[in-house]
Amino acid sequence: MTDRPAVLVVEDHHESRAGLLAALERNGYAVHDAGTGKAALAISRRTQLHAVVLDARLPDMEGLAVLKAMLQQTPGLPIIVVTAYASVDVAVEAMKLGAADFLTKPLHLGTFMRVLAQCVERAQAQGTIDPPASDLRVEMETFGLLGVSEAMQEVFVRIKRMAPHFRTVLITGESGTGKELVARALHGIGPGLSRPFVPINCATLSEQLLESEIFGHERGAFTSADTRKVGMMETAHTGTLFLDEVNEMGLSCQAKLLRAVERRELRRVGGTSKIKVDLRVIGASNVSLDEWVANKRFRADLYYRLKVLTITVPPLRDRRDAIPHLAQRFVDDVARAAGLAAKRLTPAAIYQLSRYDWPGNVRELKNAMESVTLMVPGPVIDREHLPANVRGVRNDAIHIPADTTLHEAERRIIQHTVESHPTLKETARVLGIGLRTLHSKLKLYGLRAARTPGSAEVADAGGARRPRVPKRHAPRRS
């Protein structure tokens, strides 16, 4: 695995292929190569790619057939078609099939690298491909932790550093952010992978039952104690005890937990014998324990014992750049598990997902993607298929003072509408004008289309990006 974008070069001419591979490696790309269409399709099925450079003519099949097959496997994968035979018909057909761009031989290296970088960047912004996966990110995914944002990369680094050495850790974050997954990663990366991981949610039990669950009890300790019970702390011996929503634990139970953690011994409820335990303890809270300590609802000594090391998992609204990638990943996972054909989110759907605040965080996003993936019959998930609460997020209000000129009022309305919609086409529809008129207005007012997560196009005031028509006289050979 690599943290460099992976590019597949499909070219039957050995020298041309070797030259492109060397240039790509010099520019920081991880490279794969194939000399035939069948070999290229095999690589694309088993490899996470960020772009493909595809010769239009191959010895075993037409390049456009390879293009079509690859996009069926991975919708949105940036594919740049290259040919020595300049033909407008081939270019148009390639763009219709979904090619990201079209270039003619001999290639100008600078132009080629610029086009490649733009194609990869645009596909990542639209959420159609994931960013390159670092070794650390791949390792975290084995524990169910998904994250492409800078904030989550920082969480991953903290987990990696803490895992081999911690005795107690406090994980904070809102409900649904994945605190238990963080705890499992701390347990699994360290020396405890083959040892027990014992989770308990402190909010689901009364204080008496929680104390019995954690420490166990002797027969006759209370009315319904017909037999001896081994507690979760004993069960977690040599491993990790995870106390979710530890803030819900009663003060009496907190005192016993602190004593057990510090002395590494416990007594079962109703018992007199001391039982030695050697374990690591992770507490998790979705509230500010500082406030609970100040309000005498949580013991300060236990709090400081747990927070020797801390990890804060950020809410999803603070890492919106991750939403497109997480959403498509959940769609892919659900479709694969249900035996369904691959489905993809449209830019409009991704744009809407990125605007919603997700109060339930990653859990809510995952549940929403599971629902739409199972309910939408076709291969495309659009904005209209999203849950009503997500679909209904809008920000259409705009304040224009009474003394504003018509010229300034129009400028403000156009700017607001451009910023509130994923594509210029959609903006023009909402404003009730043609796309050409919109371009003229953008140029008149010096406005530019904003780049947003999932944007279908990013245009300047002069107009939208158009497919490149092959030139008959190409620049110098690379």
Secondary structure as the mmCIF struct_conf table of DSSP 4:
data_model
#
loop_
_struct_conf.conf_type_id
_struct_conf.id
_struct_conf.beg_label_comp_id
_struct_conf.beg_label_asym_id
_struct_conf.beg_label_seq_id
_struct_conf.end_label_comp_id
_struct_conf.end_label_asym_id
_struct_conf.end_label_seq_id
BEND BEND1 ASP A 3 ARG A 4
HELX_LH_PP_P HELX_LH_PP_P1 PRO A 5 PRO A 5
STRN STRN1 ALA A 6 VAL A 10
BEND BEND2 ASP A 12 ASP A 12
HELX_RH_AL_P HELX_RH_AL_P1 HIS A 14 ARG A 26
TURN_TY1_P TURN_TY1_P1 ASN A 27 GLY A 28
STRN STRN2 ALA A 30 ALA A 34
BEND BEND3 GLY A 35 THR A 36
HELX_RH_AL_P HELX_RH_AL_P2 GLY A 37 ARG A 46
BEND BEND4 THR A 47 THR A 47
BEND BEND5 HIS A 50 HIS A 50
STRN STRN3 ALA A 51 ASP A 55
BEND BEND6 ALA A 56 ALA A 56
STRN STRN4 ARG A 57 ARG A 57
BEND BEND7 PRO A 59 MET A 61
STRN STRN5 GLU A 62 GLU A 62
HELX_RH_AL_P HELX_RH_AL_P3 GLY A 63 GLN A 73
BEND BEND8 THR A 74 THR A 74
TURN_TY1_P TURN_TY1_P2 PRO A 75 GLY A 76
STRN STRN6 ILE A 79 THR A 83
BEND BEND9 ALA A 84 TYR A 85
HELX_RH_AL_P HELX_RH_AL_P4 VAL A 88 LEU A 97
TURN_TY1_P TURN_TY1_P3 GLY A 98 GLY A 98
BEND BEND10 ALA A 100 ALA A 100
STRN STRN7 ASP A 101 THR A 104
BEND BEND11 LYS A 105 PRO A 106
HELX_LH_PP_P HELX_LH_PP_P2 LEU A 107 HIS A 108
HELX_RH_AL_P HELX_RH_AL_P5 LEU A 109 ALA A 125
TURN_TY1_P TURN_TY1_P4 GLN A 126 GLY A 127
BEND BEND12 THR A 128 ILE A 129
HELX_LH_PP_P HELX_LH_PP_P3 ASP A 130 SER A 134
HELX_RH_AL_P HELX_RH_AL_P6 ASP A 135 GLU A 141
TURN_TY1_P TURN_TY1_P5 THR A 142 GLY A 144
BEND BEND13 SER A 149 SER A 149
HELX_RH_AL_P HELX_RH_AL_P7 GLU A 150 MET A 162
TURN_TY1_P TURN_TY1_P6 ALA A 163 HIS A 165
BEND BEND14 ARG A 167 ARG A 167
STRN STRN8 THR A 168 THR A 172
TURN_TY1_P TURN_TY1_P7 SER A 175 GLY A 176
BEND BEND15 THR A 177 THR A 177
HELX_RH_AL_P HELX_RH_AL_P8 LYS A 179 ILE A 189
TURN_TY1_P TURN_TY1_P8 GLY A 190 SER A 194
BEND BEND16 ARG A 195 ARG A 195
STRN STRN9 PHE A 197 ASN A 201
HELX_RH_3T_P HELX_RH_3T_P1 CYS A 202 THR A 204
BEND BEND17 LEU A 205 LEU A 205
HELX_RH_AL_P HELX_RH_AL_P9 GLU A 207 PHE A 215
STRN STRN10 GLY A 216 HIS A 217
TURN_TY1_P TURN_TY1_P9 ARG A 219 GLY A 220
BEND BEND18 ALA A 221 PHE A 222
TURN_TY1_P TURN_TY1_P10 THR A 223 SER A 224
BEND BEND19 THR A 227 THR A 227
STRN STRN11 LYS A 229 VAL A 230
HELX_RH_AL_P HELX_RH_AL_P10 MET A 232 THR A 235
TURN_TY1_P TURN_TY1_P11 ALA A 236 THR A 238
BEND BEND20 GLY A 239 GLY A 239
STRN STRN12 THR A 240 ASP A 244
TURN_TY1_P TURN_TY1_P12 GLU A 245 GLU A 245
HELX_RH_3T_P HELX_RH_3T_P2 VAL A 246 GLU A 248
BEND BEND21 MET A 249 MET A 249
HELX_RH_AL_P HELX_RH_AL_P11 LEU A 251 ARG A 263
TURN_TY1_P TURN_TY1_P13 ARG A 264 ARG A 264
STRN STRN13 GLU A 265 LEU A 266
STRN STRN14 VAL A 269 VAL A 269
TURN_TY1_P TURN_TY1_P14 GLY A 270 GLY A 270
STRN STRN15 ILE A 275 LYS A 276
STRN STRN16 ARG A 280 SER A 285
BEND BEND22 ASN A 286 VAL A 287
HELX_RH_AL_P HELX_RH_AL_P12 LEU A 289 ALA A 294
TURN_TY1_P TURN_TY1_P15 ASN A 295 LYS A 296
BEND BEND23 ARG A 297 PHE A 298
HELX_RH_AL_P HELX_RH_AL_P13 ALA A 300 LEU A 306
TURN_TY1_P TURN_TY1_P16 LYS A 307 VAL A 308
BEND BEND24 LEU A 309 LEU A 309
STRN STRN17 THR A 310 THR A 312
HELX_LH_PP_P HELX_LH_PP_P4 VAL A 313 PRO A 315
HELX_RH_3T_P HELX_RH_3T_P3 LEU A 316 ALA A 322
HELX_RH_AL_P HELX_RH_AL_P14 ILE A 323 ALA A 338
TURN_TY1_P TURN_TY1_P17 GLY A 339 GLY A 339
HELX_LH_PP_P HELX_LH_PP_P5 LEU A 340 ALA A 342
STRN STRN18 ARG A 344 LEU A 345
HELX_RH_AL_P HELX_RH_AL_P15 PRO A 347 ARG A 355
BEND BEND25 TYR A 356 TYR A 356
TURN_TY1_P TURN_TY1_P18 PRO A 359 GLY A 360
HELX_RH_AL_P HELX_RH_AL_P16 ASN A 361 MET A 375
BEND BEND26 GLY A 378 PRO A 379
STRN STRN19 VAL A 380 ILE A 381
HELX_RH_3T_P HELX_RH_3T_P4 ARG A 383 HIS A 385
BEND BEND27 LEU A 386 LEU A 386
HELX_RH_AL_P HELX_RH_AL_P17 ALA A 388 ARG A 391
TURN_TY1_P TURN_TY1_P19 GLY A 392 GLY A 392
TURN_TY1_P TURN_TY1_P20 ALA A 402 ASP A 403
HELX_RH_AL_P HELX_RH_AL_P18 LEU A 406 SER A 420
BEND BEND28 HIS A 421 THR A 423
HELX_RH_AL_P HELX_RH_AL_P19 LEU A 424 LEU A 431
TURN_TY1_P TURN_TY1_P21 GLY A 432 GLY A 432
BEND BEND29 ILE A 433 ILE A 433
HELX_RH_AL_P HELX_RH_AL_P20 LEU A 435 TYR A 445
TURN_TY1_P TURN_TY1_P22 GLY A 446 GLY A 446
HELX_LH_PP_P HELX_LH_PP_P6 ALA A 449 ARG A 451
TURN_TY1_P TURN_TY1_P23 PRO A 453 GLY A 454
BEND BEND30 ALA A 456 ALA A 456
STRN STRN20 ASP A 460 ASP A 460
TURN_TY1_P TURN_TY1_P24 ALA A 461 GLY A 462
STRN STRN21 GLY A 463 GLY A 463
HELX_LH_PP_P HELX_LH_PP_P7 PRO A 467 LYS A 471
BEND BEND31 ARG A 472 HIS A 473
#
